[in-house]
Amino acid sequence: MTAPNDRNDNAGVPVPVTPAGASSTAPAEYPPASPAGRGMFGIQGSGDVSGFGGLVRQRKPIEETPRPYGGYFDEVRDALEEAYPQFGEAIEKVVVDRGELTLHVRPERIAEVCQVMRDDMALRFELCSSVSGVDYLGADERRLHVVYQLTSMTYRRRVRLEAAVSPDAPHLPSVTAVYPTADWQEREAYDMFGVVFDGHPNLTRILMPDDWEGHPQRKDYPLGGVPVEYKGAEIPPPDRRRSYQ
């Protein structure tokens, strides 16, 4: 079998080849000033996909999807609009993308909307399977988004709720009274992104120490770490690794 760093000549015989980007001081080098060749996951022209290599992706603004949406999405919207008189005030926009229905909800209304989504007989979204955070740094003034994945086991349907807050006022009502499964998930979003869930029964850090400063998954959090030794090999922190070639 041919070694990963070998290539075949015309006769099919493996010929040793020096790996691109390798040097005697690897792996703890700063990335070169010039753009790297091939990065992780097939990325071209950047060191890697961690952000340390300078990879920038242009984001398109999220626009409301015109009706009809297709599938059961229209039925879910109509049922919520009928059951919730404040629909026009609470729902900022409805987006269908990649086969998913997302209701963008005003932050102060998120618990009310969840209550209706769970209790209305035409909706019956009994399960909140996930509460997660996203940081849209540079793309949205309200850059901290919280995403709720709801599932109707009665009708076998799924829907996403999304609420956005700013780092200056990162407050959302807790939905633990509606969905007890959100308890630890809200704690993780608080720990990693700094979103404060008002009314949570015990909003404390869940991954980081209680006295930790900052929120590690915010995109302006400084990149760093400590060297880790693993089976005799030392793995440097991310900001000390060489670029992937």
C-alpha positions as CSV (number, residue, x, y, z in Angstrom):
1,M,0.0,0.0,0.0
2,T,1.3,3.5,-0.8
3,A,2.2,5.7,2.1
4,P,0.3,8.9,2.4
5,N,3.4,11.0,1.7
6,D,4.4,8.9,-1.4
7,R,3.3,9.1,-5.0
8,N,3.5,6.7,-7.9
9,D,5.8,7.1,-10.9
10,N,4.7,5.9,-14.3
11,A,5.5,2.3,-13.5
12,G,3.3,2.4,-10.3
13,V,6.3,2.3,-8.0
14,P,5.9,4.5,-4.8
15,V,8.4,7.5,-4.8
16,P,9.0,9.3,-1.5
17,V,7.9,12.9,-1.5
18,T,8.6,15.6,1.1
19,P,5.2,16.8,2.6
20,A,4.3,20.3,1.6
21,G,4.7,22.7,4.5
22,A,6.7,20.4,6.7
23,S,9.8,21.7,8.5
24,S,12.1,20.7,11.3
25,T,10.3,22.9,13.9
26,A,6.8,21.5,13.2
27,P,4.2,21.4,14.6
28,A,4.4,24.6,16.7
29,E,4.9,27.3,14.0
30,Y,3.0,30.4,13.3
31,P,1.2,30.3,9.9
32,P,3.2,31.8,7.0
33,A,2.4,35.3,5.9
34,S,1.5,34.2,2.4
35,P,-1.8,32.3,1.9
36,A,-1.5,28.6,2.4
37,G,-2.2,26.0,-0.2
38,R,-4.9,23.6,0.7
39,G,-6.6,23.8,4.0
40,M,-8.9,21.5,6.0
41,F,-12.0,20.0,4.3
42,G,-10.7,20.9,0.9
43,I,-10.5,24.7,1.5
44,Q,-8.3,26.5,-1.0
45,G,-6.3,29.6,-0.3
46,S,-6.5,29.6,3.5
47,G,-4.6,27.9,6.3
48,D,-7.6,26.2,7.9
49,V,-11.3,26.6,8.7
50,S,-10.9,27.6,12.3
51,G,-10.8,31.3,11.5
52,F,-7.2,31.6,12.6
53,G,-6.2,31.2,8.9
54,G,-8.3,34.2,7.9
55,L,-11.1,32.4,6.1
56,V,-14.0,34.8,5.6
57,R,-17.4,33.8,4.3
58,Q,-19.8,36.4,3.0
59,R,-23.3,36.0,4.6
60,K,-26.4,36.9,2.8
61,P,-29.1,38.7,4.7
62,I,-31.9,36.4,6.0
63,E,-35.1,37.4,4.2
64,E,-38.7,36.3,4.9
65,T,-39.9,33.5,2.7
66,P,-43.0,34.2,0.6
67,R,-46.0,31.9,0.8
68,P,-46.8,29.1,0.1
69,Y,-44.0,27.4,2.0
70,G,-45.0,23.8,1.0
71,G,-45.5,20.7,3.1
72,Y,-46.9,21.2,6.6
73,F,-45.1,24.5,7.0
74,D,-48.2,26.5,6.0
75,E,-50.4,24.5,8.4
76,V,-48.1,25.3,11.3
77,R,-48.0,29.0,10.6
78,D,-51.8,29.2,10.2
79,A,-52.4,27.2,13.4
80,L,-50.0,29.4,15.4
81,E,-51.5,32.6,13.9
82,E,-55.0,31.4,14.9
83,A,-54.1,30.2,18.4
84,Y,-51.9,33.2,19.2
85,P,-53.5,36.6,18.7
86,Q,-50.2,38.4,19.2
87,F,-48.7,36.6,16.3
88,G,-48.1,39.8,14.3
89,E,-46.3,41.4,17.2
90,A,-44.3,38.4,18.3
91,I,-43.1,36.8,15.0
92,E,-40.5,39.0,13.2
93,K,-40.4,36.8,10.0
94,V,-40.9,33.3,8.8
95,V,-38.0,31.6,6.9
96,V,-38.0,28.3,5.0
97,D,-34.4,27.2,4.1
98,R,-32.8,23.8,3.5
99,G,-36.1,22.0,4.3
100,E,-36.5,23.7,7.7
101,L,-39.2,26.1,8.9
102,T,-37.8,28.8,11.2
103,L,-39.9,31.3,13.1
104,H,-37.9,34.4,14.2
105,V,-39.4,35.4,17.5
106,R,-39.1,38.7,19.4
107,P,-36.9,37.9,22.5
108,E,-39.5,39.0,25.0
109,R,-42.2,36.7,23.5
110,I,-40.2,33.5,23.2
111,A,-41.8,31.8,26.3
112,E,-45.3,32.8,25.2
113,V,-44.8,31.3,21.7
114,C,-43.3,28.1,23.2
115,Q,-46.4,27.8,25.5
116,V,-48.8,28.0,22.5
117,M,-46.6,25.7,20.4
118,R,-46.8,23.1,23.1
119,D,-50.4,23.4,24.2
120,D,-52.5,24.1,21.1
121,M,-54.2,21.0,19.8
122,A,-53.4,21.8,16.2
123,L,-49.7,22.2,17.0
124,R,-48.7,19.9,19.8
125,F,-44.9,20.5,19.8
126,E,-44.4,18.6,23.0
127,L,-40.6,18.3,22.9
128,C,-37.8,20.9,22.9
129,S,-34.9,18.8,21.9
130,S,-32.2,21.5,21.8
131,V,-31.5,25.1,22.9
132,S,-28.3,26.4,21.3
133,G,-26.5,29.6,20.8
134,V,-25.0,31.2,17.6
135,D,-22.8,34.3,17.3
136,Y,-23.2,36.3,14.1
137,L,-20.4,38.7,14.8
138,G,-20.1,41.3,12.1
139,A,-23.4,40.2,10.4
140,D,-26.1,41.3,12.8
141,E,-26.2,44.0,15.5
142,R,-28.2,41.5,17.6
143,R,-25.4,39.0,17.1
144,L,-26.3,36.5,19.8
145,H,-29.0,34.2,18.5
146,V,-30.7,31.4,20.5
147,V,-32.2,28.5,18.5
148,Y,-34.9,26.2,19.8
149,Q,-35.6,22.9,18.1
150,L,-39.1,21.8,18.7
151,T,-40.6,18.4,17.8
152,S,-44.3,17.4,17.6
153,M,-44.4,13.7,18.4
154,T,-48.1,13.7,17.8
155,Y,-47.9,15.0,14.2
156,R,-44.2,14.0,13.5
157,R,-43.2,17.6,12.7
158,R,-40.3,19.8,13.4
159,V,-39.9,23.6,13.6
160,R,-37.1,26.0,14.7
161,L,-37.7,29.1,16.8
162,E,-34.9,31.7,16.8
163,A,-34.6,34.8,19.0
164,A,-31.8,37.4,18.7
165,V,-30.3,39.6,21.4
166,S,-27.3,42.0,21.6
167,P,-24.3,41.6,23.9
168,D,-25.4,44.8,25.7
169,A,-28.8,43.4,26.6
170,P,-28.5,39.6,26.3
171,H,-31.7,38.8,28.1
172,L,-34.4,36.2,27.2
173,P,-37.2,34.7,29.2
174,S,-36.4,31.1,30.2
175,V,-38.6,28.4,28.7
176,T,-37.8,25.8,31.4
177,A,-41.4,26.2,32.8
178,V,-42.7,25.1,29.4
179,Y,-39.9,22.6,28.4
180,P,-38.0,21.2,31.4
181,T,-35.5,19.8,29.0
182,A,-34.2,23.3,28.4
183,D,-32.8,23.6,31.9
184,W,-29.2,22.5,31.2
185,Q,-29.3,23.6,27.6
186,E,-30.0,27.2,28.7
187,R,-27.2,26.9,31.2
188,E,-24.8,25.9,28.4
189,A,-25.9,28.8,26.2
190,Y,-25.4,31.1,29.2
191,D,-21.9,29.7,29.9
192,M,-20.7,29.7,26.3
193,F,-22.4,32.8,24.9
194,G,-23.4,34.9,27.8
195,V,-27.1,34.9,27.1
196,V,-29.0,35.5,30.3
197,F,-32.3,33.5,30.7
198,D,-34.5,35.4,33.1
199,G,-36.5,33.1,35.3
200,H,-34.2,30.1,35.0
201,P,-34.3,28.2,38.3
202,N,-30.5,27.9,38.6
203,L,-28.6,29.9,35.9
204,T,-25.0,28.9,36.6
205,R,-22.1,27.8,34.5
206,I,-22.2,24.2,33.4
207,L,-18.9,23.6,31.5
208,M,-16.5,26.3,32.7
209,P,-15.5,27.1,36.4
210,D,-17.8,29.5,38.2
211,D,-15.1,32.2,38.3
212,W,-14.3,32.0,34.6
213,E,-14.2,35.3,32.8
214,G,-15.8,35.6,29.4
215,H,-17.8,33.3,27.2
216,P,-15.6,30.9,25.1
217,Q,-17.9,30.4,22.1
218,R,-18.3,34.1,21.3
219,K,-16.4,34.9,18.1
220,D,-14.5,37.7,19.7
221,Y,-13.2,35.5,22.5
222,P,-9.4,35.4,22.3
223,L,-8.1,32.2,20.7
224,G,-5.6,30.4,22.9
225,G,-5.1,27.4,25.1
226,V,-2.5,25.3,26.9
227,P,-0.2,22.6,25.5
228,V,-1.6,19.1,25.9
229,E,0.5,15.9,26.1
230,Y,-1.2,12.9,24.6
231,K,0.7,9.5,24.6
232,G,4.1,11.1,24.4
233,A,3.1,13.7,21.8
234,E,2.7,17.4,22.7
235,I,-0.3,19.1,21.0
236,P,0.1,22.9,21.1
237,P,-2.8,25.3,21.6
238,P,-4.6,26.5,18.5
239,D,-2.8,29.8,18.1
240,R,0.6,28.0,18.1
241,R,-0.2,25.4,15.5
242,R,1.2,25.6,12.0
243,S,-1.2,26.1,9.1
244,Y,-2.6,23.0,7.4
245,Q,-0.9,22.5,4.0
